[in-house]
Amino acid sequence: MFNFFDKLKTTVSKTAQALVGNVVNTISDEEEFSDFVLDDMEDLLISADLGVNYASELVEKLRGQNKIKPSQVKEFMQKEFLKTLADAGSSKLNYKENELNLYFITGVNGAGKTTLIGKLAYKFKQEGKKVLIAAGDTFRAAAEEQVDIWSKRSGADIVRRDKADPASVVYEAIQKGINERYDVILVDTAGRLQNKFNLMEELSKIKNVIDKNAPEALRESILVIDANTGQNGLQQAQVFKECVNLTSVALTKLDGSAKGAIVLAIAKDLGLPVKLVGVGEKMEDLKDFDSQEFINALF
């Protein structure tokens, strides 16, 4: 396949330069890890959006040791990054054959949530699954039209009730999903972070409806983050994590972003695996995330 790996390499090229290239170019010719060299390395990692804590932790591992030389910094980083992704858990999307699979999808407005739902619906449809979208973002004027367009493009069915209580829309979708033997329900939700309390109340209500009516069906609570938000994405994630028991992250707009290191920061700081990545505009440009491929592409 022009293969996905080549596409991924192109997609993460800016991140690879910021995160790996700059560090390796600056440090690998040095004789020893002096404090000066290590401070330089830490600054470069932070500016590549790895996050202050994680960057400091990596640099501390190199301080006062004499096994690893600056010329081996690339191998050191590769090993550490792989371990971080592995520790966050499997990057495989949970799915059970011959059962109802429900995906609860959250994220701030503008992160690309609706587009991701459309592409995920398309992905499941391509695999021959019967897919239903619950349009749970009922008060944002454009949200429902948008999700409607995506449902048509992907070939999925939709439950939509403008201005209705989002929890009631999700309830209706679950009943339909059970009665008509759907394979997949994708639940869209509001993402207004401005009023954290209202958002949390709304998401909790939807979560209660799922827990009451289809507890066995909930496969993933996915947080959608725009790769370009970098460290802000982490702060968003904290808010949603307090409110919904998140299981994984989907990263949109990874193509063209130099902040793909957010994948590693999410794994490190939140202990959440990235499971889906958006690598372009097309319907088929939503891919399963593979830690090993991601790291290989970076390095």
Secondary structure, 3 states (H helix, E strand, C coil): CCCHHHHHHHHCHHHHHHHHHHHHHHHCCCCCCCHHHHHHHHHHHHHCCCCHHHHHHHHHHHCCCCCCCHHHHHHHHHHHHHHHHHHCCCCCCCCCCCCCEEEEEECCCCCCHHHHHHHHHHHHHHCCCCEEEEECCCCCHHHHHHHHHHHHHHCCEEECCCCCCHHHHHHHHHHHHHHCCCCEEEEECCCCCCCHHHHHHHHHHHHHHHHHHCCCCEEEEEEEEEHHHCHHHHHHHHHHHHHCCCCEEEEECCCCCCCCCHHHHHHHHHCCCEEEEECCCCCCCEEECCHHHHHHHHC
